Amino acid sequence: MNINFYKKYYGLLLSTIDLIALYLSLLLIVIFRFQGQMSSEVINDHLIAFSPLILLSIFLYFINNLYDYGFQLKRIDFMAFLGRIQLFWLLIGIIYFYIMPIGITPKTNLLLFWILASIFIYFNHALLQKKNILEKINILLLSNSDSALEIQKMVNNNSAYGLKIFIYPDTVNIDHIKDFVIQNKIQTIVIQSDKISTQKLYPLLFENVNFQTFETFYETIFQKVSTDTIDHTWLLATINPKQYLPTYLIKRLSDLFFGLVLLIITLPFWLIVIILIKSTSPGPIFYLSKRRGKNGKIITLYKFRTMEMNARLNGPAWTMPNDKRITFIGRILRQLYIDEWPQFINILHGDISFVGPRPEEIELANTFQQNINFYNIRHLVTPGLTGWAQINQKNTHSIDEAKEKLKYDLYYLKHYSIWFDLYIIVKTFRIPFI
């Protein structure tokens, strides 16, 4: 089994197991509640009524990363995380059964199903975090760099990756590498050092060993680009702006249509937001921010103000965790992404798209460009309201975090497509407060 196969079917296997657990929970509840009155009609009624909620559960788990390759939390954190998802699902279930004309209103059954399903899902994932669902793939990393050691520790301590990484002790003298490969049942060798004799590696092809470059391995596992090992040659060979044109035209038409639709839908609620902002803190309603857009062009981004007046004079340019400059109403607006609504105007104007690298404030963009290699390359495409970096990492609070965010932006540039944009949009709809 190779890494790409494992990664491709990992989420599918997990979601299938969860789907079976949810329907099994429903069947057990029906059997328990209708012990002497079981009939095909009762079973069909419950299957029809509960199936939309079961599919909604799978969707909620998907958008909240439960099926992501490499996703793992500590047990107590996972309990809290899953608990918030399940509470949100229960609320939707109550609304679904008591507002929609479905035909049955299973008060007790809904609660029992929710409890049993939550237990099953928790133990499913708790068990799978201890013992992976597929046989582990043994990887030999031909490198002794600090980054290689860090990756070995990160991957070997996370069963969700389904890998066990070995590091060859001597990347210069590999005369005995065949014995090492056979002894440790190595299936894939990752090459990072350019000092290694590929002639000595060639015979391992007859041992059914796969080979990967470090850049490809890193990208496959972490879904981002290793900025520590790429160079300008990699960028020139990988990033082709001409390939973006067909996708850009479709994106622009979609931006105009959905931007207008969402602006019309949200506009009636703007008055409520404006009253809340003005009645709870002094200052303007909107926050106008100068940002770097496509090709480095300066754009003005519109947002509802969520921080106290003159916040930029009283603290750093980036927002810090638990930043005291954020107002009470502003914190709620941020959690629900309501502060982003005015950017529908930016989308219609063409300053930003729905999906793309996040446009940074000019001061920050200049700082990052001076301190981070290849940073300017992210300005090749129109920035976005959401993006691959935005859904995989929190807001940037330091240069190191900006470097990490760039890895995701480069991955997005490499895989730029309408389908990737749709995937990112779906993953953006995570439950607020989770």
Secondary structure, DSSP 8 states (H G I E B T S, - for coil): --HHHHHHHHHHHHHHHHHHHHHHHHHHHHHHHTTT---HHHHHHHHHHHHHHHHHHHHHHHHTTTTSTT----HHHHHHHHHHHHHHHHHHHHHHHHHS--S---HHHHHHHHHHHHHHHHHHHHHHHHS-SS--EEEEEE--SHHHHHHHHHHHT-GGG-EEEEE-S-SS--TTHHHHHHHTT--EEEE--TTS-HHHHGGGGGGT-EEEEHHHHHHHHHSS--TTT--HHHHHHH--GGGHHHHHHHHHHHHHHHHHHHHHHHHHHHHHHHHHHHHHSSS-SEEEEEEE-GGG-EEEEEEE--B-TTGGGSS-SS--TT-TTB-HHHHHHHHTTGGGTTHHHHHHHTS-EEESS---BHHHHHHHHHHSTTGGGGGGS--EEE-HHHHHS----SHHHHHHHHHHHHHHHHT--HHHHHHHHHHH---TT-
